[in-house]
Amino acid sequence: MFDYYGLDWVLLALGLATKYLTIHQNRMAFVTSIFACSAGLLVALMAHQYGLVAFNAILIAMSLKGFQHWTNLAKQRTTETSAVPTTA
């Protein structure tokens, strides 16, 4: 049950948290995804599943890019909102 030091259970919990946060359009989904994929990567290394190692590495890179993109969009929206003149 704990052949992978509980990392498989951590992967399960973080994967579900990622899905929940994604459904609610929360950018922290990218952070939980990075941690989930890191756990998945370690489990895949222990199991000698190198295709899954590559898959998780790619997903980590995509999550980093997604978090960066979402952060840039949030900054852009803030700038656009503060640049709109108000009328009295």
DAMOMO-V873653 format. One record per helix or strand. SS is the DSSP state (alpha for helix, beta for strand). FROM is the first residue (numbers start at 1). TO is the last residue. If there is no record, write none. Layout:
ss=[SS SS]
from=[FROM FROM]
to=[TO TO]
This chain:
ss=[alpha alpha alpha]
from=[7 28 50]
to=[23 46 83]
